[in-house]
């Protein structure tokens, strides 16, 4: 009888070299878990590049500033899917530090820890100390609120934030908004922003010029990917209605441990890979969760992704580079 799990893994490995666009317009890059993205902004245009590639290929000339996105470190996880998640996070940090130009800051899009234990946050903090960019912005994942409703997380990473940890900041003309959609999350349920946060978001954006580039970041995707697994946010439509008047909006999320992308007019959505372990593609397994692959294939599926988004050309290009150094694959989609 065929080994369905191995067939699934083999297909995903093949997909690394055969990216495409499905009929719903999603760009799916099947390097499911990896080390993160480095984002560069030039003239307010966000461009992202995989920092697993050579430093020369990561250099972006004329950039106003750059930042790195990492996600889903799950410090404290020690199951077969990855028995040493601290080591893979350290790999991510090493790749950040190898960039030809140090990013201005890092954004971590949640699930810093596995069980929101103080010792797990301690390990995370110690590991991140070695990163060259010292400014790190966080939003919580549901794993960061498991045991104490996020009290430990907020004490460490929530200074100056509102409510359950939402906030905004500006960097050289770009407005960043960190949102929290994991409060009171039920197993398999959709994320939720809630009335108070939505009111705050509307007020935060109200006085901004429509020409201001906007970057929203939250843990659970702010677009519905697969509701059966809770991969979406039930009130995201209202939140996104507040940003539709802006000329450039980038939405960064984690949670699903794989890259998926969508462009709707001026809105560009990106979900990030994990630094910890892969998860199945939507609907290809009975449920979401850590997925073990053969040890000799792990470096192949712990991929890194290069996403280039040019607002001026309304185009999106994606390059996946597995950690084992095998050849990258590319795909693209026009935003028109």
Secondary structure in CASP SS format (residue, H / E / C, confidence):
PFRMAT SS
TARGET T0000
AUTHOR 0000-0000-0000
METHOD secondary structure of the structure
MODEL  1
X C 1.00
X C 1.00
X C 1.00
X H 1.00
X H 1.00
X H 1.00
X H 1.00
X H 1.00
X H 1.00
X H 1.00
X H 1.00
X H 1.00
X H 1.00
X H 1.00
X H 1.00
X C 1.00
X C 1.00
X C 1.00
X C 1.00
X E 1.00
X E 1.00
X C 1.00
X C 1.00
X C 1.00
X C 1.00
X C 1.00
X E 1.00
X E 1.00
X E 1.00
X C 1.00
X C 1.00
X C 1.00
X E 1.00
X C 1.00
X C 1.00
X C 1.00
X E 1.00
X E 1.00
X E 1.00
X E 1.00
X E 1.00
X E 1.00
X C 1.00
X C 1.00
X E 1.00
X E 1.00
X E 1.00
X E 1.00
X E 1.00
X E 1.00
X C 1.00
X C 1.00
X C 1.00
X C 1.00
X H 1.00
X H 1.00
X H 1.00
X H 1.00
X C 1.00
X C 1.00
X C 1.00
X C 1.00
X C 1.00
X C 1.00
X E 1.00
X E 1.00
X E 1.00
X E 1.00
X E 1.00
X E 1.00
X C 1.00
X C 1.00
X C 1.00
X C 1.00
X E 1.00
X C 1.00
X C 1.00
X C 1.00
X C 1.00
X C 1.00
X C 1.00
X C 1.00
X C 1.00
X C 1.00
X H 1.00
X H 1.00
X H 1.00
X H 1.00
X H 1.00
X H 1.00
X H 1.00
X H 1.00
X H 1.00
X H 1.00
X H 1.00
X H 1.00
X H 1.00
X C 1.00
X C 1.00
X C 1.00
X C 1.00
X C 1.00
X C 1.00
X C 1.00
X E 1.00
X E 1.00
X E 1.00
X E 1.00
X C 1.00
X C 1.00
X C 1.00
X C 1.00
X E 1.00
X C 1.00
X C 1.00
X C 1.00
X C 1.00
X H 1.00
X H 1.00
X H 1.00
X H 1.00
X H 1.00
X H 1.00
X H 1.00
X H 1.00
X H 1.00
X H 1.00
X H 1.00
X C 1.00
X C 1.00
X C 1.00
X C 1.00
X C 1.00
X C 1.00
X C 1.00
X E 1.00
X E 1.00
X E 1.00
X C 1.00
X C 1.00
X C 1.00
X H 1.00
X H 1.00
X H 1.00
X H 1.00
X C 1.00
X C 1.00
X C 1.00
X C 1.00
X C 1.00
X H 1.00
X H 1.00
X H 1.00
X H 1.00
X H 1.00
X H 1.00
X H 1.00
X C 1.00
X C 1.00
X C 1.00
X C 1.00
X E 1.00
X C 1.00
X C 1.00
X C 1.00
X E 1.00
X E 1.00
X E 1.00
X E 1.00
X E 1.00
X E 1.00
X C 1.00
X C 1.00
X E 1.00
X E 1.00
X E 1.00
X E 1.00
X E 1.00
X C 1.00
X C 1.00
X C 1.00
X C 1.00
X C 1.00
X C 1.00
X C 1.00
X C 1.00
X C 1.00
X C 1.00
X C 1.00
X C 1.00
X E 1.00
X C 1.00
X C 1.00
X C 1.00
X H 1.00
X H 1.00
X H 1.00
X H 1.00
X H 1.00
X H 1.00
X H 1.00
X H 1.00
X H 1.00
X H 1.00
X H 1.00
X H 1.00
X C 1.00
X C 1.00
X C 1.00
X C 1.00
X C 1.00
X C 1.00
X E 1.00
X E 1.00
X E 1.00
X E 1.00
X E 1.00
X C 1.00
X C 1.00
X C 1.00
X C 1.00
X C 1.00
X C 1.00
X C 1.00
X C 1.00
X E 1.00
X H 1.00
X H 1.00
X H 1.00
X C 1.00
X E 1.00
X C 1.00
X E 1.00
X C 1.00
X C 1.00
X H 1.00
X H 1.00
X H 1.00
X H 1.00
X H 1.00
X H 1.00
X C 1.00
X C 1.00
X C 1.00
X C 1.00
X C 1.00
X C 1.00
X C 1.00
X E 1.00
X E 1.00
X E 1.00
X E 1.00
X E 1.00
X C 1.00
X C 1.00
X C 1.00
X C 1.00
X C 1.00
X E 1.00
X E 1.00
X E 1.00
X E 1.00
X E 1.00
X E 1.00
X C 1.00
X C 1.00
X E 1.00
X E 1.00
X E 1.00
X E 1.00
X E 1.00
X C 1.00
X C 1.00
X E 1.00
X C 1.00
X C 1.00
X C 1.00
X E 1.00
X E 1.00
X C 1.00
X C 1.00
X C 1.00
X C 1.00
X C 1.00
X C 1.00
X C 1.00
X C 1.00
X C 1.00
X C 1.00
X E 1.00
X E 1.00
X C 1.00
X C 1.00
X C 1.00
X H 1.00
X H 1.00
X H 1.00
X H 1.00
X H 1.00
X H 1.00
X H 1.00
X E 1.00
X E 1.00
X E 1.00
X E 1.00
X E 1.00
X E 1.00
X E 1.00
X E 1.00
X E 1.00
X C 1.00
X C 1.00
X C 1.00
X C 1.00
X E 1.00
X E 1.00
X E 1.00
X E 1.00
X E 1.00
X E 1.00
X E 1.00
X E 1.00
X C 1.00
X C 1.00
X C 1.00
X C 1.00
X C 1.00
X C 1.00
X E 1.00
X E 1.00
X E 1.00
X E 1.00
X E 1.00
X E 1.00
X C 1.00
X C 1.00
END
